[in-house]
Amino acid sequence: MSNSGAIFFEQKNYQGVSHSYEIDQEYAAPCDDGNSELNDKFLSVKIGELVKVLAWQHCDGTGVYREWETDNPDLSDIKGLSKFQVVNTTNSVVAFRLIDRSGAGKALSLKCQTDQVGESTDRTNDGNDEYRIIGTLPTDKPNFPPLTTGVYLRLEEPNYDYLSTGTVYIKWNNNTHEAELTYQNETQPPGFKFEQTAPGKFDFIWLGN
């Protein structure tokens, strides 16, 4: 097999029909069709030395999340694989979560949108503090362009009004060995404060407006 790819199998222990994916390729089951041909079908994987696999339980990037850097004969702990990306081992995952400190006590949802992942949404009333992945950044390419991230905060039911929108930019800093988040004054999402909690993780803190 290629050292820059991954081979998924439809049975455990690398048995059954195989499906090959190279670096920067991905799979996502259609979210409107739970009976997609390959949804929840991959049960083991062989992984090349130069790549790792970012894997999600659900098609929209929610549920159980795993990173696999070596061969895995049994993928059952993800409880059904519906989405994954094959990326370089030097890539760092970038993720966010929504924290509400406005004191308003209203249910909120924050959607972040990037070209890499598409839409990823965190809600204050979903009962967990999981980070939502919005992309990856190579740690060995200083001139790699930033991850342009659209930010859309709105109320949940009943009216779904938007409270804040804007754009932030996330780029890997080779000097500090972590991602850094910046924004332009004219497109800064109003009412937010941003705190970094890990090299690739950020809290988007809603203070209100």
N, CA, C and O of each residue as an XYZ file, in Angstrom:
836
protein
N       0.833     -1.194      0.000
C       0.000      0.000      0.000
C       0.872      1.250      0.000
O       2.052      1.188      0.345
N       0.293      2.383     -0.387
C       1.015      3.645     -0.415
C       1.270      4.139      1.004
O       0.416      3.990      1.878
N       2.461      4.736      1.237
C       2.723      5.290      2.564
C       2.085      6.661      2.745
O       2.195      7.266      3.812
N       1.412      7.154      1.695
C       0.717      8.440      1.781
C      -0.787      8.266      1.610
O      -1.472      9.150      1.096
N      -1.292      7.112      2.049
C      -2.718      6.855      1.924
C      -3.220      5.930      3.010
O      -2.457      5.497      3.873
N      -4.511      5.628      2.963
C      -5.145      4.728      3.921
C      -6.072      3.785      3.166
O      -6.691      4.164      2.171
N      -6.159      2.547      3.656
C      -7.052      1.556      3.067
C      -8.067      1.138      4.122
O      -7.699      0.632      5.182
N      -9.338      1.351      3.829
C     -10.420      0.956      4.725
C     -11.013     -0.373      4.261
O     -11.088     -0.659      3.066
N     -11.429     -1.174      5.238
C     -11.987     -2.492      4.946
C     -13.390     -2.594      5.535
O     -13.689     -1.998      6.570
N     -14.243     -3.358      4.857
C     -15.631     -3.494      5.290
C     -15.820     -4.570      6.353
O     -16.941     -4.816      6.799
N     -14.724     -5.212      6.758
C     -14.771     -6.156      7.865
C     -13.606     -5.879      8.809
O     -12.635     -5.224      8.429
N     -13.704     -6.374     10.032
C     -12.621     -6.224     10.994
C     -11.402     -7.029     10.543
O     -11.500     -7.928      9.707
N     -10.241     -6.678     11.126
C      -8.989     -7.400     10.877
C      -8.581     -7.373      9.407
O      -8.011     -8.332      8.888
N      -8.887     -6.245      8.740
C      -8.433     -5.996      7.371
C      -8.976     -7.024      6.382
O      -8.282     -7.444      5.456
N     -10.217     -7.415      6.594
C     -10.875     -8.379      5.720
C     -12.014     -7.687      4.963
O     -12.423     -6.577      5.303
N     -12.509     -8.364      3.942
C     -13.631     -7.843      3.176
C     -13.193     -6.881      2.087
O     -12.003     -6.739      1.806
N     -14.160     -6.229      1.485
C     -13.895     -5.288      0.392
C     -13.080     -4.108      0.915
O     -13.363     -3.582      1.991
N     -12.067     -3.692      0.152
C     -11.199     -2.587      0.565
C     -11.466     -1.343     -0.273
O     -11.912     -1.427     -1.418
N     -11.183     -0.183      0.326
C     -11.383      1.110     -0.333
C     -10.175      1.982     -0.003
O      -9.871      2.199      1.170
N      -9.490      2.481     -1.022
C      -8.255      3.245     -0.827
C      -8.501      4.743     -0.944
O      -9.260      5.202     -1.798
N      -7.837      5.498     -0.058
C      -7.917      6.958     -0.070
C      -6.512      7.515      0.101
O      -5.751      7.057      0.953
N      -6.175      8.507     -0.719
C      -4.863      9.136     -0.640
C      -4.927     10.392      0.229
O      -6.005     10.844      0.615
N      -3.764     10.938      0.524
C      -3.679     12.135      1.345
C      -4.533     13.257      0.750
O      -4.551     13.461     -0.464
N      -5.236     13.976      1.618
C      -6.141     15.079      1.280
C      -7.466     14.613      0.693
O      -8.289     15.441      0.304
N      -7.685     13.307      0.620
C      -9.000     12.822      0.219
C      -9.865     12.607      1.457
O      -9.352     12.452      2.566
N     -11.180     12.598      1.258
C     -12.092     12.455      2.377
C     -13.361     11.738      1.936
O     -13.620     11.564      0.745
N     -14.137     11.329      2.924
C     -15.438     10.723      2.669
C     -16.424     11.259      3.696
O     -16.088     11.400      4.871
N     -17.633     11.554      3.255
C     -18.711     11.937      4.167
C     -20.013     11.378      3.615
O     -20.377     11.645      2.470
N     -20.708     10.608      4.430
C     -22.009     10.095      4.020
C     -22.991     11.252      3.897
O     -22.932     12.184      4.699
N     -23.888     11.221      2.924
C     -24.898     12.282      2.819
C     -25.755     12.336      4.088
O     -26.293     11.319      4.527
N     -25.872     13.515      4.662
C     -26.610     13.632      5.923
C     -28.111     13.409      5.750
O     -28.816     13.153      6.726
N     -28.598     13.505      4.525
C     -30.027     13.304      4.295
C     -30.351     11.884      3.852
O     -31.479     11.592      3.453
N     -29.339     10.988      3.926
C     -29.565      9.612      3.480
C     -28.783      8.660      4.368
O     -27.613      8.385      4.100
N     -29.408      8.157      5.419
C     -28.736      7.255      6.341
C     -28.399      5.908      5.740
O     -27.687      5.118      6.361
N     -28.898      5.624      4.535
C     -28.654      4.336      3.899
C     -27.590      4.423      2.809
O     -27.561      3.592      1.902
N     -26.716      5.427      2.894
C     -25.639      5.557      1.921
C     -24.823      4.272      1.861
O     -24.648      3.591      2.872
N     -24.328      3.949      0.681
C     -23.671      2.665      0.440
C     -22.530      2.383      1.416
O     -22.363      1.245      1.854
N     -21.740      3.411      1.763
C     -20.570      3.190      2.610
C     -20.754      3.692      4.039
O     -19.852      3.529      4.861
N     -21.876      4.285      4.352
C     -22.096      4.801      5.702
C     -22.048      3.663      6.721
O     -22.766      2.673      6.586
N     -21.201      3.807      7.740
C     -21.052      2.815      8.819
C     -20.509      1.474      8.330
O     -20.617      0.477      9.045
N     -19.935      1.425      7.140
C     -19.489      0.144      6.584
C     -18.025     -0.178      6.893
O     -17.643     -1.348      6.879
N     -17.199      0.837      7.171
C     -15.770      0.591      7.359
C     -15.500      0.121      8.787
O     -15.878      0.787      9.751
N     -14.838     -1.043      8.913
C     -14.644     -1.659     10.228
C     -13.179     -1.851     10.606
O     -12.890     -2.229     11.742
N     -12.245     -1.600      9.684
C     -10.815     -1.634     10.007
C     -10.076     -0.784      8.982
O     -10.611     -0.471      7.919
N      -8.826     -0.411      9.316
C      -8.088      0.476      8.420
C      -6.590      0.237      8.544
O      -6.075      0.016      9.640
N      -5.897      0.283      7.413
C      -4.438      0.310      7.364
C      -4.006      1.709      6.946
O      -4.568      2.282      6.011
N      -3.012      2.259      7.634
C      -2.653      3.664      7.459
C      -1.177      3.791      7.103
O      -0.321      3.208      7.767
N      -0.884      4.552      6.054
C       0.491      4.779      5.632
C       1.276      5.617      6.626
O       0.696      6.316      7.457
N       2.590      5.545      6.536
C       3.464      6.205      7.505
C       3.375      7.724      7.460
O       3.675      8.385      8.455
N       2.970      8.290      6.327
C       2.996      9.742      6.167
C       1.651     10.409      6.427
O       1.528     11.623      6.269
N       0.640      9.637      6.824
C      -0.695     10.215      6.990
C      -1.316      9.786      8.315
O      -0.840      8.871      8.986
N      -2.388     10.475      8.664
C      -3.267     10.065      9.749
C      -4.700     10.295      9.289
O      -4.943     11.018      8.322
N      -5.640      9.679      9.986
C      -7.052      9.781      9.619
C      -7.805     10.505     10.727
O      -7.714     10.136     11.898
N      -8.546     11.537     10.347
C      -9.465     12.226     11.252
C     -10.849     11.656     10.990
O     -11.330     11.694      9.857
N     -11.497     11.128     12.025
C     -12.730     10.365     11.815
C     -13.839     10.834     12.747
O     -13.605     11.152     13.913
N     -15.058     10.870     12.200
C     -16.232     11.287     12.958
C     -17.321     10.225     12.881
O     -17.443      9.507     11.889
N     -18.099     10.143     13.937
C     -19.211      9.200     13.979
C     -20.333      9.610     13.028
O     -20.925      8.767     12.353
N     -20.621     10.912     12.980
C     -21.762     11.381     12.198
C     -21.311     12.186     10.985
O     -20.201     12.719     10.953
N     -22.185     12.265      9.993
C     -21.857     12.911      8.723
C     -21.573     14.400      8.870
O     -20.863     14.977      8.046
N     -22.121     15.035      9.915
C     -21.937     16.473     10.098
C     -20.765     16.807     11.012
O     -20.629     17.950     11.451
N     -19.915     15.821     11.305
C     -18.744     16.069     12.131
C     -19.024     16.116     13.613
O     -18.245     16.702     14.365
N     -20.117     15.514     14.059
C     -20.447     15.470     15.481
C     -20.347     14.028     15.977
O     -19.991     13.123     15.222
N     -20.665     13.830     17.253
C     -20.578     12.499     17.836
C     -19.149     12.139     18.201
O     -18.331     13.023     18.455
N     -18.845     10.859     18.229
C     -17.514     10.380     18.604
C     -16.485     10.839     17.569
O     -16.722     10.756     16.364
N     -15.339     11.323     18.056
C     -14.244     11.740     17.172
C     -12.997     10.932     17.507
O     -12.691     10.705     18.677
N     -12.283     10.502     16.476
C     -11.047      9.747     16.660
C      -9.984     10.232     15.671
O     -10.296     10.711     14.581
N      -8.721     10.094     16.084
C      -7.582     10.263     15.183
C      -6.815      8.954     15.165
O      -6.440      8.436     16.216
N      -6.578      8.413     13.965
C      -5.833      7.165     13.823
C      -4.555      7.440     13.046
O      -4.600      7.951     11.927
N      -3.417      7.100     13.640
C      -2.121      7.295     12.989
C      -1.451      5.973     12.645
O      -0.454      5.951     11.924
N      -1.992      4.872     13.158
C      -1.455      3.545     12.861
C      -2.602      2.610     12.494
O      -3.772      2.937     12.689
N      -2.251      1.452     11.965
C      -3.268      0.471     11.572
C      -4.192      0.159     12.744
O      -3.759      0.084     13.894
N      -5.468     -0.020     12.432
C      -6.464     -0.329     13.463
C      -7.360     -1.455     12.953
O      -8.096     -1.264     11.985
N      -7.309     -2.633     13.593
C      -8.085     -3.776     13.100
C      -9.555     -3.751     13.489
O     -10.332     -4.582     13.021
N      -9.950     -2.798     14.349
C     -11.333     -2.786     14.833
C     -11.753     -1.345     15.119
O     -11.284     -0.735     16.080
N     -12.633     -0.810     14.285
C     -13.065      0.581     14.415
C     -14.394      0.718     15.150
O     -15.037      1.765     15.065
N     -14.811     -0.303     15.856
C     -16.146     -0.299     16.447
C     -16.314      0.743     17.547
O     -17.444      1.093     17.887
N     -15.203      1.252     18.119
C     -15.354      2.219     19.207
C     -15.886      3.560     18.732
O     -16.295      4.384     19.549
N     -15.889      3.795     17.411
C     -16.449      5.048     16.909
C     -17.958      4.925     16.687
O     -18.630      5.914     16.394
N     -18.479      3.716     16.826
C     -19.924      3.460     16.779
C     -20.547      3.825     15.429
O     -21.662      4.342     15.357
N     -19.797      3.542     14.368
C     -20.302      3.808     13.022
C     -19.586      4.981     12.387
O     -19.806      6.127     12.779
N     -18.724      4.709     11.404
C     -17.919      5.748     10.763
C     -18.687      6.358      9.596
O     -19.029      5.668      8.636
N     -18.955      7.675      9.692
C     -19.725      8.351      8.647
C     -18.957      9.455      7.934
O     -19.395      9.945      6.893
N     -17.802      9.853      8.496
C     -17.040     10.931      7.875
C     -15.580     10.805      8.272
O     -15.275     10.505      9.426
N     -14.667     11.033      7.318
C     -13.243     11.031      7.664
C     -12.449     11.823      6.636
O     -12.906     12.069      5.520
N     -11.239     12.217      7.048
C     -10.283     12.883      6.174
C      -8.929     12.211      6.348
O      -8.550     11.847      7.461
N      -8.202     12.048      5.254
C      -6.835     11.542      5.290
C      -5.913     12.750      5.140
O      -5.935     13.428      4.113
N      -5.101     13.019      6.166
C      -4.270     14.224      6.169
C      -2.825     13.872      6.502
O      -2.528     12.773      6.969
N      -1.947     14.815      6.254
C      -0.535     14.654      6.584
C      -0.357     14.514      8.091
O      -1.078     15.148      8.862
N       0.593     13.693      8.515
C       0.818     13.503      9.956
C       1.264     14.782     10.643
O       1.113     14.915     11.857
N       1.812     15.729      9.882
C       2.270     16.980     10.490
C       1.145     18.000     10.639
O       1.365     19.076     11.194
N      -0.040     17.686     10.162
C      -1.156     18.630     10.282
C      -1.681     18.686     11.713
O      -1.744     17.673     12.409
N      -2.053     19.885     12.133
C      -2.669     20.084     13.444
C      -4.152     20.376     13.263
O      -4.537     21.176     12.410
N      -4.972     19.730     14.062
C      -6.416     19.950     14.010
C      -6.751     21.300     14.642
O      -6.177     21.676     15.664
N      -7.685     22.025     14.024
C      -8.188     23.292     14.560
C      -9.651     23.097     14.940
O     -10.449     22.610     14.138
N     -10.001     23.481     16.179
C     -11.358     23.239     16.665
C     -11.816     24.383     17.563
O     -11.004     25.142     18.093
N     -13.134     24.491     17.724
C     -13.714     25.549     18.544
C     -14.859     24.988     19.380
O     -15.372     23.902     19.108
N     -15.247     25.743     20.397
C     -16.500     25.489     21.099
C     -17.091     26.828     21.521
O     -16.373     27.818     21.665
N     -18.392     26.846     21.715
C     -19.116     28.053     22.099
C     -19.285     28.096     23.612
O     -19.749     27.133     24.223
N     -18.904     29.220     24.209
C     -19.107     29.469     25.637
C     -19.977     30.720     25.771
O     -19.649     31.764     25.208
N     -21.076     30.621     26.509
C     -21.979     31.763     26.686
C     -21.736     32.411     28.047
O     -21.988     31.801     29.086
N     -21.246     33.646     28.033
C     -21.071     34.415     29.259
C     -21.870     35.711     29.212
O     -21.541     36.685     29.889
N     -22.922     35.705     28.404
C     -23.738     36.914     28.267
C     -24.679     37.100     29.446
O     -25.111     38.217     29.729
N     -24.997     36.007     30.135
C     -25.933     36.076     31.245
C     -27.384     36.120     30.828
O     -28.266     36.255     31.676
N     -27.653     36.008     29.524
C     -29.031     36.104     29.043
C     -29.820     34.817     29.266
O     -31.049     34.839     29.330
N     -29.110     33.699     29.383
C     -29.782     32.430     29.635
C     -30.592     31.900     28.473
O     -31.532     31.131     28.676
N     -30.246     32.295     27.251
C     -30.980     31.834     26.075
C     -30.163     30.777     25.325
O     -28.932     30.808     25.331
N     -30.862     29.852     24.685
C     -30.193     28.814     23.898
C     -29.610     29.432     22.630
O     -30.297     30.143     21.897
N     -28.323     29.147     22.382
C     -27.614     29.724     21.250
C     -26.982     28.628     20.405
O     -26.696     27.535     20.895
N     -26.767     28.936     19.128
C     -25.992     28.048     18.262
C     -24.968     28.879     17.507
O     -25.261     29.977     17.035
N     -23.757     28.334     17.402
C     -22.676     29.001     16.684
C     -22.224     28.107     15.543
O     -21.750     26.992     15.760
N     -22.374     28.608     14.330
C     -21.912     27.890     13.143
C     -20.621     28.524     12.652
O     -20.555     29.735     12.439
N     -19.588     27.692     12.473
C     -18.347     28.131     11.849
C     -18.216     27.410     10.511
O     -18.437     26.202     10.425
N     -17.861     28.145      9.482
C     -17.825     27.584      8.136
C     -16.466     27.826      7.495
O     -15.976     28.954      7.454
N     -15.857     26.739      6.991
C     -14.585     26.814      6.282
C     -14.681     26.010      4.996
O     -15.567     25.171      4.837
N     -13.758     26.279      4.081
C     -13.723     25.512      2.837
C     -13.317     24.066      3.088
O     -13.713     23.176      2.336
N     -12.533     23.821      4.132
C     -12.049     22.468      4.398
C     -13.149     21.532      4.876
O     -13.309     20.434      4.344
N     -13.901     21.961      5.868
C     -14.867     21.082      6.539
C     -16.298     21.409      6.160
O     -17.180     20.557      6.273
N     -16.540     22.634      5.712
C     -17.911     23.072      5.505
C     -18.440     23.671      6.792
O     -17.746     24.448      7.447
N     -19.660     23.318      7.162
C     -20.276     23.876      8.356
C     -20.050     22.977      9.563
O     -20.155     21.754      9.476
N     -19.736     23.609     10.696
C     -19.609     22.902     11.966
C     -20.302     23.755     13.017
O     -20.013     24.946     13.139
N     -21.220     23.153     13.783
C     -22.076     23.923     14.686
C     -21.969     23.418     16.115
O     -21.979     22.214     16.367
N     -21.867     24.364     17.051
C     -21.904     24.046     18.477
C     -23.087     24.775     19.100
O     -23.391     25.910     18.733
N     -23.748     24.117     20.042
C     -24.932     24.680     20.681
C     -24.759     24.701     22.193
O     -24.117     23.819     22.765
N     -25.330     25.705     22.832
C     -25.217     25.798     24.287
C     -26.138     24.819     24.999
O     -25.950     24.551     26.186
N     -27.122     24.284     24.302
C     -28.093     23.397     24.950
C     -27.968     21.948     24.496
O     -28.925     21.182     24.600
N     -26.777     21.560     23.987
C     -26.639     20.184     23.504
C     -26.088     19.237     24.562
O     -25.933     18.044     24.302
N     -25.790     19.754     25.751
C     -25.420     18.881     26.856
C     -23.981     18.411     26.879
O     -23.657     17.493     27.634
N     -23.097     19.007     26.077
C     -21.690     18.595     26.134
C     -20.779     19.784     25.868
O     -21.218     20.836     25.404
N     -19.495     19.588     26.175
C     -18.484     20.627     25.975
C     -17.487     20.238     24.889
O     -16.343     20.690     24.911
N     -17.904     19.412     23.950
C     -17.003     18.961     22.897
C     -16.575     20.117     22.000
O     -17.340     21.046     21.742
N     -15.330     20.031     21.532
C     -14.855     20.967     20.521
C     -15.283     20.471     19.140
O     -15.324     19.268     18.884
N     -15.599     21.413     18.264
C     -16.015     21.101     16.898
C     -14.869     21.425     15.944
O     -14.322     22.527     15.974
N     -14.516     20.481     15.115
C     -13.376     20.657     14.215
C     -13.782     21.468     12.992
O     -14.824     21.224     12.383
N     -12.937     22.441     12.644
C     -13.215     23.279     11.476
C     -12.133     23.167     10.408
O     -12.240     23.801      9.357
N     -11.090     22.370     10.659
C     -10.064     22.190      9.643
C      -8.753     21.727     10.242
O      -8.666     21.426     11.432
N      -7.733     21.674      9.395
C      -6.383     21.332      9.834
C      -5.398     22.322      9.215
O      -5.657     22.907      8.164
N      -4.262     22.493      9.891
C      -3.198     23.358      9.393
C      -1.885     22.592      9.403
O      -1.556     21.961     10.408
N      -1.123     22.630      8.306
C       0.194     21.985      8.307
C       1.159     22.746      9.209
O       1.207     23.976      9.180
N       1.916     22.020     10.000
C       2.867     22.657     10.916
C       4.251     22.812     10.297
O       5.161     23.341     10.937
N       4.417     22.357      9.061
C       5.726     22.414      8.410
C       5.723     23.283      7.156
O       6.640     23.197      6.339
N       4.680     24.133      6.999
C       4.587     25.006      5.828
C       4.292     26.428      6.294
O       3.127     26.812      6.400
N       5.333     27.216      6.575
C       5.137     28.559      7.144
C       4.284     29.483      6.284
O       3.638     30.388      6.812
N       4.272     29.273      4.975
C       3.534     30.169      4.082
C       2.142     29.648      3.730
O       1.486     30.180      2.835
N       1.699     28.619      4.426
C       0.366     28.082      4.152
C      -0.687     29.129      4.510
O      -0.601     29.741      5.575
N      -1.681     29.349      3.645
C      -2.672     30.409      3.914
C      -3.508     30.106      5.149
O      -3.691     28.943      5.506
N      -4.013     31.143      5.799
C      -4.823     30.932      7.006
C      -6.147     30.253      6.692
O      -6.633     30.279      5.561
N      -6.707     29.650      7.716
C      -8.019     29.022      7.620
C      -9.069     30.119      7.805
O      -9.307     30.580      8.921
N      -9.688     30.527      6.703
C     -10.705     31.576      6.755
C     -12.007     30.983      7.276
O     -12.542     30.033      6.703
N     -12.512     31.551      8.367
C     -13.633     30.945      9.083
C     -14.780     31.936      9.232
O     -14.647     32.960      9.904
N     -15.906     31.624      8.602
C     -17.111     32.427      8.788
C     -17.768     32.079     10.110
O     -17.885     30.904     10.457
N     -18.201     33.095     10.851
C     -18.770     32.919     12.188
C     -20.211     33.434     12.181
O     -20.470     34.575     11.800
N     -21.150     32.570     12.611
C     -22.568     32.931     12.582
C     -23.221     32.482     13.895
O     -23.416     31.287     14.118
N     -23.553     33.427     14.747
C     -24.206     33.127     16.019
C     -25.672     33.534     15.943
O     -26.001     34.634     15.499
N     -26.552     32.629     16.385
C     -27.968     32.973     16.385
C     -28.680     32.325     17.569
O     -28.184     31.379     18.180
N     -29.848     32.863     17.867
C     -30.713     32.260     18.866
C     -31.273     30.947     18.332
O     -31.443     30.780     17.125
N     -31.554     30.032     19.229
C     -32.310     28.854     18.847
C     -33.800     29.223     18.848
O     -34.135     30.401     18.734
N     -34.670     28.265     18.971
C     -36.108     28.534     18.900
C     -36.503     29.658     19.866
O     -35.872     29.799     20.914
N     -37.527     30.460     19.546
C     -38.445     30.226     18.423
C     -38.124     31.003     17.152
O     -38.651     30.667     16.091
N     -37.262     32.050     17.222
C     -37.169     32.932     16.053
C     -35.857     32.813     15.279
O     -35.784     33.275     14.140
N     -34.827     32.213     15.858
C     -33.557     31.970     15.161
C     -32.899     33.258     14.654
O     -32.252     33.246     13.607
N     -33.053     34.350     15.372
C     -32.437     35.611     14.964
C     -30.914     35.524     15.071
O     -30.383     34.930     16.009
N     -30.216     36.126     14.098
C     -28.760     36.203     14.167
C     -28.350     37.317     15.125
O     -28.879     38.427     15.074
N     -27.394     36.996     16.000
C     -26.901     37.957     16.979
C     -25.542     38.524     16.599
O     -25.212     39.651     16.970
N     -24.749     37.751     15.860
C     -23.408     38.195     15.489
C     -22.923     37.395     14.293
O     -23.111     36.179     14.235
N     -22.302     38.070     13.343
C     -21.668     37.401     12.205
C     -20.339     38.087     11.917
O     -20.143     39.253     12.261
N     -19.439     37.359     11.290
C     -18.148     37.932     10.945
C     -17.199     36.869     10.435
O     -17.615     35.763     10.089
N     -15.922     37.209     10.389
C     -14.898     36.309      9.862
C     -13.652     36.386     10.729
O     -13.226     37.470     11.127
N     -13.068     35.218     11.020
C     -11.773     35.170     11.695
C     -10.819     34.345     10.838
O     -11.237     33.589      9.960
N      -9.532     34.510     11.115
C      -8.489     33.838     10.338
C      -7.573     33.090     11.306
O      -7.092     33.658     12.286
N      -7.340     31.815     11.021
C      -6.528     30.986     11.912
C      -5.347     30.443     11.127
O      -5.519     29.782     10.103
N      -4.140     30.729     11.616
C      -2.912     30.369     10.913
C      -1.940     29.727     11.894
O      -1.911     30.084     13.072
N      -1.141     28.777     11.404
C      -0.147     28.136     12.264
C       1.069     29.038     12.415
O       1.604     29.545     11.429
N       1.504     29.233     13.658
C       2.679     30.047     13.956
C       3.850     29.118     14.260
O       3.856     28.434     15.283
N       4.833     29.094     13.376
C       5.965     28.176     13.552
C       6.900     28.596     14.674
O       7.708     27.789     15.135
N       6.808     29.830     15.118
C       7.660     30.281     16.217
C       7.116     29.839     17.571
O       7.875     29.438     18.454
N       5.797     29.916     17.727
C       5.177     29.529     18.998
C       4.668     28.093     18.981
O       4.278     27.555     20.018
N       4.671     27.470     17.796
C       4.211     26.084     17.622
C       2.753     25.915     18.046
O       2.390     24.957     18.728
N       1.940     26.862     17.626
C       0.507     26.770     17.879
C      -0.227     27.626     16.854
O       0.355     28.497     16.208
N      -1.517     27.351     16.725
C      -2.340     28.169     15.842
C      -2.593     29.522     16.489
O      -2.586     29.644     17.714
N      -2.815     30.532     15.665
C      -3.173     31.843     16.190
C      -4.379     32.377     15.430
O      -4.497     32.198     14.218
N      -5.265     33.031     16.158
C      -6.511     33.555     15.592
C      -6.424     35.065     15.489
O      -6.073     35.748     16.451
N      -6.750     35.578     14.308
C      -6.766     37.022     14.089
C      -8.061     37.395     13.373
O      -8.804     36.530     12.908
N      -8.315     38.697     13.294
C      -9.481     39.190     12.564
C      -9.210     40.619     12.129
O      -8.328     41.293     12.662
N      -9.980     41.063     11.157
C      -9.908     42.441     10.702
C     -11.031     43.232     11.368
O     -12.115     42.701     11.610
N     -10.768     44.487     11.657
C     -11.745     45.287     12.396
C     -13.104     45.325     11.713
O     -14.141     45.288     12.376
N     -13.096     45.400     10.385
C     -14.365     45.551      9.674
C     -15.173     44.254      9.604
O     -16.372     44.289      9.328
N     -14.529     43.113      9.852
C     -15.260     41.839      9.790
C     -15.213     41.077     11.117
O     -15.582     39.903     11.167
N     -14.764     41.729     12.186
C     -14.719     41.082     13.495
C     -16.134     40.752     13.972
O     -17.005     41.622     13.937
N     -16.386     39.516     14.418
C     -17.717     39.189     14.947
C     -17.972     39.959     16.245
O     -17.281     39.715     17.234
N     -18.932     40.872     16.277
C     -19.149     41.679     17.485
C     -19.673     40.838     18.645
O     -20.421     39.879     18.451
N     -19.262     41.220     19.859
C     -19.759     40.564     21.059
C     -18.984     39.342     21.487
O     -19.354     38.691     22.464
N     -17.898     39.009     20.769
C     -17.118     37.813     21.084
C     -15.762     38.158     21.690
O     -15.165     39.191     21.387
N     -15.299     37.262     22.552
C     -13.914     37.217     22.994
C     -13.388     35.825     22.658
O     -14.123     34.844     22.760
N     -12.124     35.734     22.259
C     -11.552     34.452     21.849
C     -10.412     34.075     22.789
O      -9.500     34.870     23.018
N     -10.466     32.863     23.329
C      -9.421     32.369     24.217
C      -8.887     31.046     23.682
O      -9.655     30.161     23.304
N      -7.569     30.921     23.655
C      -6.936     29.692     23.185
C      -6.720     28.756     24.367
O      -6.165     29.158     25.389
N      -7.159     27.510     24.228
C      -7.064     26.544     25.320
C      -6.063     25.429     25.045
O      -5.725     24.668     25.951
N      -5.586     25.322     23.814
C      -4.607     24.316     23.394
C      -4.027     24.807     22.073
O      -4.557     25.756     21.494
N      -2.941     24.182     21.571
C      -2.329     24.683     20.333
C      -3.291     24.862     19.169
O      -3.097     25.761     18.351
N      -4.329     24.026     19.072
C      -5.267     24.161     17.969
C      -6.713     24.321     18.400
O      -7.620     24.127     17.591
N      -6.948     24.676     19.674
C      -8.315     24.766     20.186
C      -8.609     26.171     20.708
O      -7.773     26.813     21.343
N      -9.843     26.627     20.411
C     -10.242     27.975     20.803
C     -11.644     27.954     21.409
O     -12.537     27.253     20.934
N     -11.811     28.745     22.474
C     -13.141     29.026     23.008
C     -13.640     30.320     22.380
O     -12.981     31.356     22.460
N     -14.811     30.248     21.755
C     -15.477     31.437     21.232
C     -16.469     31.869     22.315
O     -17.526     31.259     22.474
N     -16.128     32.910     23.046
C     -16.890     33.306     24.229
C     -17.834     34.448     23.871
O     -17.402     35.530     23.473
N     -19.131     34.187     24.020
C     -20.153     35.185     23.705
C     -20.415     36.034     24.942
O     -20.835     35.528     25.983
N     -20.157     37.349     24.807
C     -20.355     38.284     25.905
C     -21.650     39.072     25.767
O     -22.082     39.740     26.706
N     -22.261     38.991     24.600
C     -23.489     39.741     24.348
C     -23.199     41.048     23.632
O     -22.049     41.468     23.504
N     -24.267     41.678     23.169
C     -24.077     42.959     22.475
C     -25.162     43.948     22.877
O     -25.172     45.082     22.399
